[in-house]
Structure formats: structure tokens, C-alpha cells
């Protein structure tokens, strides 16, 4: 018996919560431009475009804002 899989942050996307966290952390904590994050991901064997990362970044920040400002 297995637990049900949680809903992804972006429905229909391959972005996991850990990928979103990595992109948001790289962009806002480490102050890396998206092309540097893209290079780091390619070194790990993942090919994700800067355009996709920009969308993931927006969704990741939106999730954090909704989490912190819940009433």
C-alpha cells in the first residue's frame, strides 16, 4: 500500500517542490542570474530553459507569499 502522491506546485509540470526551492534559493539567496542556474543544472544532467525557470521562480515566490501571509 502506498500513500497518494501529493499535488505538484504547478499542475501538469515536472517541477517538484525541491526544484522550485533550488531555483528560488539560487536567484534570491545566492543572487545568481538564471543563466548561471541553467549552467549548474546542465552540469547535473538536467536541461531546463531560462524561460521555464522564470515561470518556476514566479510560482515558487507566489507559494511562499501565500504560505507566509495566510490568515
C-alpha positions in Angstrom: 0.0 0.0 0.0 1.3 3.4 -0.9 0.4 6.9 0.1 -1.2 9.1 -2.5 1.2 11.3 -4.4 0.9 15.0 -3.3 -0.3 17.6 -5.8 2.5 19.3 -7.7 3.0 23.0 -7.2 2.4 23.6 -10.9 -0.3 21.2 -12.3 0.9 19.4 -15.4 4.6 20.4 -14.9 7.6 18.4 -14.0 8.7 21.0 -11.4 9.0 19.5 -7.9 9.0 21.5 -4.7 12.7 20.9 -4.3 13.4 22.2 -7.9 11.4 25.3 -7.2 13.3 25.7 -3.9 16.6 25.4 -5.7 15.7 28.0 -8.3 14.3 30.5 -5.8 17.3 29.9 -3.5 19.8 30.4 -6.3 18.1 33.5 -7.6 17.3 35.4 -4.3 19.7 34.0 -1.7 22.8 33.3 -3.8 22.0 36.3 -6.2 22.7 34.1 -9.3 21.3 35.1 -12.7 19.2 32.5 -14.4 21.9 31.6 -17.0 24.2 30.6 -14.1 21.5 28.4 -12.6 20.9 26.9 -16.0 24.6 26.1 -16.3 24.6 24.5 -12.8 21.5 22.3 -13.8 23.2 21.2 -17.0 26.2 20.1 -15.0 23.9 17.9 -13.0 22.4 16.5 -16.2 19.1 18.5 -16.3 18.2 20.8 -19.2 15.8 23.4 -18.1 15.4 26.6 -20.1 15.7 30.1 -18.5 12.1 30.8 -19.6 10.8 27.7 -17.7 12.9 28.7 -14.7 11.4 32.2 -14.8 7.9 30.7 -14.6 9.0 28.3 -11.8 10.5 31.2 -9.9 7.3 33.2 -10.1 5.3 30.2 -8.9 7.7 29.4 -6.1 7.6 33.0 -4.8 3.8 33.0 -5.1 3.7 29.8 -3.0 5.9 31.4 -0.4 3.9 34.6 -0.2 0.6 32.6 0.2 2.2 30.5 2.9 3.6 33.4 5.0 0.6 35.7 4.7 -2.2 33.1 5.3 -4.9 34.4 7.5 
